[in-house]
Amino acid sequence: MTKKIELSVLDPSPIVEGGSAELSLQNTLDLAKKTEQWGYKRFWLAEHHNWAGMASSASPVVIGRVASVTEKMRIGSGAMLLSHYSPLSVAEQFGTLETFFPGRIDLGLGRAPGTDQYTANVLRQRVAGEPEFDARLEELIAYLYGTGTATKNGSFSIHAIPGEKTNVPIWLLGSGFYSAQLSGLLGLPFSFAGHFAPGNMMEAIKLYRDYFRPSQFLEEPYVMLAVQVVAADEKQEAQRLATSMYQKFLLLTRGQPSPILPPVDNMDKLWNNNERRAVEEQLFTSIIGDPAGVKQQLHELIEKTDADEIMVHTEIFDHKARLRSYEILAQAAVN
C-alpha cells in the first residue's frame, strides 16, 4: 500500500478507577507532548458531561492548555456539542484559541447530546423556537468566515471578536448518516465515530462521498475515521489491556458509566453471551495486537475504507501502557 497513513488522537482525558480528574488532565498533557514527538497530526479533546470516566468536559479550556505545551500538532474539539451553545459563543471561544495559536486549531462539531438527556437539558436550558443544528451551523460559519450576521430586522450586525475571518477549520462528526450527508452537501471534512458505531461506518462514508460538493472549505472529500486501538509488545498483553475497554462498554450497556477499570484475565466471568455480542458489535473495528498485528489491521482498515486519516482512541488503565500503545501504532504507520 502506497497511501500515507495520517494518524491523530482523540482523547477524553480518561479517569481511571482510583484516579482523579487532576491526574487525568496531567496525563492528557503528557500524551499530547509524546504523540507530537511521534508524528501524530492532530490532538482532539472529547466533550462529555456528568460522566465519571472523562475529565475533558470543558474542552475549549483543555484545548488551550494542550496547545500551550505543544508546538506543531493541530489541537481541536472532537466534538464541540453545538446544540448546547450559542454559535456566537463558540465562534468567540475558537476565534480566541486561533488568535493565540494561529494555524493550529480545529473545530469539530457534533449533533449528539454527549451525555444523558437530563444532563443535556441542564446544559442547554432550551427555549421554544431556538434554532436547530443546521441553522446554528450556518450562523457559526457566518461568524468565522464572513463579516458577522445581521439581526432579523436588519438593524445591526453581530460579530465574533475574536473570531471573525479567522477561518477556523470546521469538521462535522457523526456516528450515523445525517452528519455525513450534511458535511458532504456543505463541502466540509467528515469524521466518523467508528470507535463506538462501526455498523454505520461504510454506508456513512459512502453517503458523504456521494453527497460531497466542492466548497470554500474543500475541493475534494476528506474522511477521518475514529477507531479504538490497543497495542502492546505482545499480543496476549494487548488482549488483556483491551479488557478495560470491554468493561467500559459492558457497563454502558447496563446503564452504569464508570471510570476506566483495571484489566482482567477473563471477561467471561463478567458478561453473558448477549452482553458480549452487544459489546463486540460496538467494537468490531477495534485494532488490538502486537506491532505486527496492529500494522496489518491498520493497513486493512485503510484499504477497506480509503480513509484519509485515522483518529486513535485508546482506553488503557495504565498510563505508561497507553503511551506505549500510541508509540507502537505510530511506528506501524511509517514502517
Legacy VTK file of the C-alpha trace (Angstrom):
# vtk DataFile Version 3.0
C-alpha trace
ASCII
DATASET POLYDATA
POINTS 335 float
0.000 0.000 0.000
1.379 3.365 -1.020
-1.124 5.702 0.617
0.395 7.573 3.551
-1.319 6.864 6.846
-2.133 10.035 8.766
-2.682 9.439 12.482
-4.372 11.661 15.050
-5.511 11.361 18.672
-8.981 11.534 20.236
-8.582 11.987 23.984
-11.390 12.305 26.573
-8.875 12.690 29.432
-9.999 9.301 30.796
-10.340 8.983 34.556
-9.263 5.593 35.889
-10.590 3.829 38.958
-8.778 5.240 41.976
-7.537 8.222 39.967
-8.755 11.797 39.682
-9.668 14.429 37.113
-6.491 16.308 38.007
-4.319 13.276 37.239
-6.211 12.611 34.008
-5.699 16.148 32.735
-1.974 15.935 33.536
-1.844 12.647 31.622
-3.538 14.401 28.695
-0.760 16.983 28.578
1.868 14.233 28.734
0.145 12.264 25.969
-0.085 15.357 23.756
3.630 16.084 24.072
4.575 12.468 23.380
2.266 11.971 20.398
3.536 15.186 18.824
7.061 13.725 19.033
5.805 10.517 17.411
4.337 12.373 14.425
0.612 12.480 15.140
-1.158 15.157 13.124
-3.959 16.268 15.472
-4.958 16.009 19.096
-8.662 16.410 19.735
-10.491 16.584 23.061
-13.874 14.935 23.500
-16.728 16.782 25.201
-18.807 14.766 27.654
-20.693 15.896 30.750
-21.706 14.271 34.039
-19.540 11.253 33.159
-17.422 9.649 35.869
-14.770 8.429 33.422
-13.951 11.586 31.447
-12.322 14.872 32.501
-12.417 16.886 29.250
-15.907 18.365 29.684
-14.660 21.968 29.329
-12.935 21.077 26.076
-12.074 24.636 24.852
-10.178 25.236 28.098
-8.304 21.942 27.752
-7.603 22.671 24.074
-5.879 25.917 25.011
-3.792 24.193 27.669
-2.777 21.369 25.324
-1.879 23.850 22.596
0.362 25.682 25.078
2.523 22.583 25.699
2.798 21.559 22.029
4.325 23.322 19.033
3.136 21.921 15.695
0.284 19.469 16.188
-3.218 20.728 15.435
-5.429 20.830 18.536
-9.202 20.727 18.420
-12.594 19.504 19.583
-13.945 16.073 18.943
-16.632 17.240 19.198
-17.925 20.577 20.410
-21.623 19.904 21.003
-23.110 22.863 19.163
-26.667 22.179 20.304
-25.675 23.138 23.852
-24.241 26.567 22.998
-24.891 29.715 21.030
-22.932 29.895 17.755
-21.601 33.298 18.794
-20.028 31.941 21.992
-18.436 29.025 20.115
-17.074 31.403 17.461
-15.607 33.660 20.143
-14.019 30.783 22.042
-12.408 29.190 18.997
-11.575 32.551 17.492
-9.671 33.322 20.686
-7.883 29.961 20.527
-6.963 30.582 16.892
-5.666 34.040 17.811
-3.388 32.568 20.477
-2.335 29.568 18.328
-2.662 30.602 14.664
-2.992 27.786 12.158
-3.266 25.086 14.821
-6.928 24.985 15.922
-9.689 22.686 14.611
-13.396 22.975 15.392
-15.076 19.580 15.247
-18.851 19.752 15.771
-21.304 17.120 16.933
-25.112 16.929 16.994
-25.447 14.343 19.762
-26.145 15.428 23.369
-22.892 13.773 24.522
-24.458 12.565 27.748
-27.826 11.523 29.166
-30.863 13.560 28.185
-31.382 15.031 31.665
-27.834 16.449 31.720
-28.316 17.713 28.166
-31.404 19.627 29.277
-29.482 21.166 32.176
-26.731 22.276 29.785
-28.991 23.664 27.122
-31.695 25.434 29.131
-33.658 25.246 25.900
-36.359 27.705 24.977
-39.140 27.405 22.425
-38.255 28.437 18.904
-34.477 28.264 19.223
-32.611 27.256 16.030
-31.787 23.632 15.276
-28.339 22.305 14.369
-28.332 23.284 10.675
-29.253 26.890 11.450
-26.696 27.060 14.260
-24.021 25.758 11.906
-24.908 28.334 9.246
-24.686 31.100 11.827
-21.353 29.806 13.142
-19.861 29.755 9.638
-21.012 33.356 9.131
-19.161 34.421 12.283
-15.897 32.634 11.479
-15.747 33.043 7.691
-17.816 36.142 6.977
-18.414 39.569 8.419
-20.896 38.698 11.112
-24.602 38.033 10.925
-27.479 40.510 10.807
-30.338 40.581 13.272
-33.732 39.534 11.977
-34.844 43.105 11.449
-31.509 44.030 9.864
-30.946 46.906 12.279
-27.389 45.886 13.165
-24.855 43.102 12.739
-23.381 40.805 15.353
-19.682 40.000 15.171
-17.483 37.399 16.824
-14.489 39.256 18.258
-12.091 37.464 18.229
-13.273 35.007 15.617
-14.356 36.973 12.584
-12.488 35.890 9.436
-10.208 33.569 11.409
-11.424 30.753 9.132
-11.029 28.108 11.840
-11.427 24.743 10.036
-14.854 23.246 10.763
-15.474 19.485 10.773
-18.691 17.563 11.225
-18.502 14.437 13.353
-21.097 11.712 13.361
-21.990 8.127 14.135
-24.856 7.933 11.641
-25.943 9.318 8.305
-27.274 12.841 8.862
-23.913 14.494 9.538
-22.361 12.502 6.692
-24.857 13.929 4.214
-24.736 17.444 5.636
-20.947 17.635 5.647
-20.944 16.408 2.050
-23.501 18.978 0.927
-21.566 21.781 2.630
-18.183 20.570 1.418
-16.815 20.106 4.925
-14.431 17.401 6.138
-16.187 14.482 7.872
-15.100 12.370 10.831
-16.932 9.133 11.539
-17.190 7.640 15.036
-16.017 4.153 14.219
-14.809 3.743 17.789
-18.354 3.093 19.002
-20.698 2.870 15.959
-18.869 0.765 13.355
-22.072 -0.749 11.982
-22.843 2.501 10.142
-19.285 3.124 9.014
-19.236 2.047 5.378
-22.637 3.482 4.463
-21.906 6.794 6.188
-18.577 7.185 4.391
-20.226 6.356 1.054
-23.036 8.852 1.667
-20.533 11.568 2.493
-18.565 10.983 -0.695
-21.713 10.681 -2.821
-23.150 13.946 -1.460
-19.896 15.888 -1.454
-19.810 19.215 -3.260
-16.598 21.258 -3.649
-16.694 24.365 -1.470
-14.655 27.179 0.016
-13.549 24.620 2.612
-12.532 21.644 0.454
-12.164 20.751 -3.201
-12.340 17.006 -2.557
-13.927 14.905 0.219
-11.811 14.196 3.290
-12.654 11.330 5.644
-11.230 10.837 9.106
-12.145 7.610 10.877
-12.018 7.289 14.676
-11.181 3.789 15.926
-10.257 2.094 19.175
-6.634 0.897 19.287
-4.899 -1.191 21.951
-1.321 -2.120 21.097
1.358 -3.804 23.193
4.673 -5.533 22.573
2.988 -8.936 22.994
-0.367 -9.950 21.505
-1.564 -11.579 24.712
-0.791 -8.436 26.709
-2.685 -6.264 24.201
-5.716 -8.523 24.554
-5.506 -8.293 28.341
-5.192 -4.481 28.271
-8.221 -4.315 25.974
-10.447 -5.766 28.704
-10.568 -2.287 30.285
-12.239 -1.077 27.091
-14.595 -4.071 27.078
-15.583 -3.418 30.689
-16.378 0.209 29.889
-18.757 -0.726 27.082
-20.247 -3.573 29.111
-21.150 -1.180 31.901
-22.552 1.301 29.375
-24.913 -1.395 28.067
-26.087 -1.778 31.667
-26.537 1.978 32.072
-23.636 2.215 34.516
-20.932 4.565 33.158
-17.797 4.348 35.274
-14.112 5.268 35.412
-11.738 3.092 33.389
-11.303 -0.190 35.269
-8.145 -2.319 35.571
-7.745 -5.140 33.034
-8.915 -8.639 33.896
-7.759 -12.069 32.779
-11.181 -13.397 31.797
-14.122 -11.308 30.566
-16.389 -14.384 30.518
-16.721 -14.047 34.273
-18.182 -10.560 33.805
-20.575 -10.734 30.856
-23.213 -13.082 29.494
-23.463 -14.087 25.831
-25.931 -11.334 24.915
-23.811 -8.675 26.574
-20.710 -9.970 24.861
-22.376 -9.758 21.441
-23.605 -6.216 22.167
-20.125 -5.045 23.156
-18.440 -6.747 20.222
-20.914 -5.125 17.797
-19.781 -1.713 19.052
-16.090 -2.555 18.890
-15.563 -4.775 15.852
-13.368 -2.204 14.089
-11.000 -2.067 17.081
-7.330 -2.664 16.350
-5.807 -4.875 19.041
-2.466 -6.662 18.920
1.313 -6.640 18.884
3.302 -4.402 16.491
2.981 -6.766 13.508
-0.697 -7.403 14.109
-1.508 -3.733 14.592
0.311 -2.816 11.400
-1.636 -5.402 9.392
-5.001 -4.388 10.871
-4.288 -0.701 10.283
-3.456 -1.250 6.633
-6.522 -3.464 6.165
-8.767 -0.763 7.621
-7.307 1.885 5.301
-7.736 -0.391 2.290
-11.349 -1.142 3.254
-12.426 2.457 3.891
-9.910 4.533 1.884
-9.924 6.896 4.877
-7.614 9.897 4.626
-6.828 9.911 8.338
-7.201 7.637 11.355
-8.078 9.178 14.722
-6.956 6.888 17.516
-8.971 6.450 20.711
-7.152 4.330 23.282
-8.585 3.358 26.659
-5.947 1.617 28.750
-5.877 1.671 32.552
-2.123 2.201 32.965
-0.837 5.499 31.564
2.583 4.118 30.577
0.956 1.244 28.702
-1.334 3.743 26.991
1.650 5.785 25.850
3.340 2.644 24.551
0.217 1.779 22.542
0.324 5.123 20.735
4.053 4.738 20.130
3.639 1.270 18.599
0.901 2.495 16.283
2.979 5.449 15.138
5.821 3.084 14.279
3.421 0.777 12.413
2.142 3.673 10.303
5.575 4.611 8.941
7.178 1.173 8.563
LINES 1 336
335 0 1 2 3 4 5 6 7 8 9 10 11 12 13 14 15 16 17 18 19 20 21 22 23 24 25 26 27 28 29 30 31 32 33 34 35 36 37 38 39 40 41 42 43 44 45 46 47 48 49 50 51 52 53 54 55 56 57 58 59 60 61 62 63 64 65 66 67 68 69 70 71 72 73 74 75 76 77 78 79 80 81 82 83 84 85 86 87 88 89 90 91 92 93 94 95 96 97 98 99 100 101 102 103 104 105 106 107 108 109 110 111 112 113 114 115 116 117 118 119 120 121 122 123 124 125 126 127 128 129 130 131 132 133 134 135 136 137 138 139 140 141 142 143 144 145 146 147 148 149 150 151 152 153 154 155 156 157 158 159 160 161 162 163 164 165 166 167 168 169 170 171 172 173 174 175 176 177 178 179 180 181 182 183 184 185 186 187 188 189 190 191 192 193 194 195 196 197 198 199 200 201 202 203 204 205 206 207 208 209 210 211 212 213 214 215 216 217 218 219 220 221 222 223 224 225 226 227 228 229 230 231 232 233 234 235 236 237 238 239 240 241 242 243 244 245 246 247 248 249 250 251 252 253 254 255 256 257 258 259 260 261 262 263 264 265 266 267 268 269 270 271 272 273 274 275 276 277 278 279 280 281 282 283 284 285 286 287 288 289 290 291 292 293 294 295 296 297 298 299 300 301 302 303 304 305 306 307 308 309 310 311 312 313 314 315 316 317 318 319 320 321 322 323 324 325 326 327 328 329 330 331 332 333 334
